[in-house]
Structure formats: C-alpha cells, structure tokens
Amino acid sequence: DFLYREKIVSQAERERIKKNIDRHKIDLYKGKASFVNENTISIKPNNSKEIIVSGDVILIATGSYPFRPPNIPFEYSGVYDSDTILKILTIPQSMLVAGGGVIGCEYACMFAALGVEITLVEGRDTVLAFLDDEISGALAQAMIKLGVKLVLSSKIDDVKKTNKNFIVNLDTGENIQVENILAATGRTGSTSELNLKSIGLETNQRGNIAVNNHYQTKKSHIYAVGDVIGFPALASTSMEQARIAMVHAFDLKYKTSLAPILPYGIYTIPECSMAGETEMSLKEQNIDYVVGRASANSNARGQIIGDKDGFTKLLFDANDMRLLGVQIIGENASELVHIGLIGLMTFATADLFIQTCFNYPTLGEMYKYATYDALGAKQKRDEKKLKA
C-alpha cells in the first residue's frame, strides 16, 4: 500500500523537521501569515487570536500549490492535482495524466507500475524536454514499455463527465475515456494571501517573486527562496537558497552563492538524473565535444539488479577532455550523478575517472568505462582529422 507508506515517510520527515526547529530554539507559529507593514507580520491561527510578530529581516518561503487550468473540471471527484492525488482512496482502472513534466512523468510511472492504464498527454513533442535528447527518448521508451500511452504534441480542449468516466477531447480530434484525471500542469507560488502589494512587492502571473543573487526582493531586508521565486523549485536548491539568503542577511560569510552546477533528479521508472551540459546546449554554444557511454547491461552490478536499459553518458570537451556534462538513466541515477557532479565542480578531466579505482561490482564503474568510450571516440576523431 504505497499511500500507507507515504503517510509513514511524510510523518517521519515532519517529526525530523520539528526536532530540528526545537533544537535551534526557533519559535514556531501556525496560521495564515500576511504583511501588516514592511517589518510586521500578522499570523491568524485557525482557533485562536491573531498574533503579531516583527523582525528586521524577513524570509518568504511559503512554497507553492498546483496550478489548475480552467479546462479541467476539478469540481468532480476523480479529478486530481499533484497534491490531492495522494488522497486517492482506490486505485482506478485507468487514468489520464495531463502534463509531461517531472511530476506528470513520475506519477505516470508510479501508477502504471501499480497496473493502472495510463495515458499521458503532453503539448510538446517529447517528455522532459530539458533533459538530454537521448535520455528523454530512452525514458519515453521505458515508459511505453511500462504500459504508459504517450500522446505527444496534443493539448486538452475540454473534458466531459459521464456516469462513471470522463471523456477528454484533444485539439487533435482524439477522444480519450478514463476513470480518473491527474493534472500535472505546473505550480503557482503561495503568495496570494501575503498582502505583498501593500508593501510594494509584485508577483508574476504564477505568483513568483523577483529576487537578486542574494535572494533579496525589492525590499532589501525581505528575502524570498524556494518555489515562490520559480525555477528550479527543487527541495535541494531551495534549502541552499535559504542558507545563502540568511548568510547574506546576517553577514555570516560562510556561504555566499549557489553552486554554479545543480543536479536534477527525476524519480521516474527508471530514474533519470543529470548535471552540467547536454548535447543540445553544447551545440548551441558551438563547443566541440566527445561522448562516452556505458551500459548497465554490460556492468556486473547492473546485471545483478536486472537493469537492462540503463546507461551513463558523459560529455567531454574534445580539446582537453574536461568533463562538461553527466546524463544517467537507470537504477540509482539520482545517487550516481553526484560522482560526476563533483567532477564538474572541480573542473576534472577524463583522467579523474581513468585513475580512480571503483569498487566491484558497482554501478559507479560505468564512469570509468564511459570515459574509456569517450577517449576512444576522441582518438578516432583525431585520426580522422590527421587523414584529412
């Protein structure tokens, strides 16, 4: 029962955070907050009187909530967004997932693995378009193999409710009948009730607040981090943003900027992860590069765990073999990417992976063999140039 397990994990995480708050002797108030003025916050709890707090520095980290497009009828039971889906009581026979971004693909894979007949509708011609094309293509094939029907380059026109199901009409003329609908169509910053306009702060149409490199808003003593400032809106980067903001606010001097290269972990089936450049981004910058790949199916640990389709892909500068990008699909991809991330952060070359001795059998070994593959590709290129 994945929902039972979800409740256990969520509760444990809340308790961990609460203990950390108590350990740092932080006063915690529960309620809806809004600005009274630039230095004062009103907190309205559900069942008690209003609380007023003031501060010289204020950090806005109110998160986000799912965006609900008007063409999807959320008033009906059986229609969910990416938050309410976790309150689903029974596993449906069929579900349409609207949106081929991170959340949409993750939920599509999860429900397909549970035996639900999944149709994923995405307006673009690929899922997860920000990934390296080879990785997004491999993921699409893996999702199809899992049983997900991908309907790309299509948008939802409208949805009709029948007695037991929904009929989803697409702009291509196709009609899809499903039991449930999940809208994974992005998120909106939770800023609408903060009374920001009264203190001179504006948000965009998705509720995001503009900030500078120190995460200061137009009001220099008011900072904002996380989902409320938009992309990348990841838990990992949000925590780092908050640390940087408070270091700046209180002149602590130990962390002054966000890491220049961020990892991305997508918890689909199989996992995907990346750091640094993609082939597309390198081509756009006219950077000469070579590619090295290593298959999990040719790796002893990969064979042990049954990963037949996963692979590690490394991108190197063709001139000095400096590592430029890491792309991984397969088991533990979001963990494996950190090896390459550290290489990227330290401007490492292919020599790092050639000289490193990896445990056997491990998936980490793929870094060494992907590097050998890249060196072989470079040698062939160099020989071809000499002949020319």
Protein Blocks (a to p, Z undefined) as FASTA:
>chain_A
ZZlmmmmmmmmmmmmmmmmmmmnopacdedddddfblmbccdddfkbccdddddfbdcdd
ebpaddddfkbcfkbghiacfklmmmcfbdcfbdcdedjbfklmmmmmmmmmnopacddd
dfbfbehklbcfklmmmmmmmmmmnopacdehiacfbdcddfklccdddfkopacddfbd
cddebjaddfklnommmnopacdfkopacddfkopafblkbccehjlnopehiaklmmmm
mmmmmmmmnonopacbdcfbdcddddbddddddehjdfklmmmnopacddddddfklpfk
lmmnopakbccdddddfklopafbdcdedehklmmmmmmmmmmmnopafklmmmpccddd
dfklmmmmmmmmmmmmmmmmmmmmmmZZ
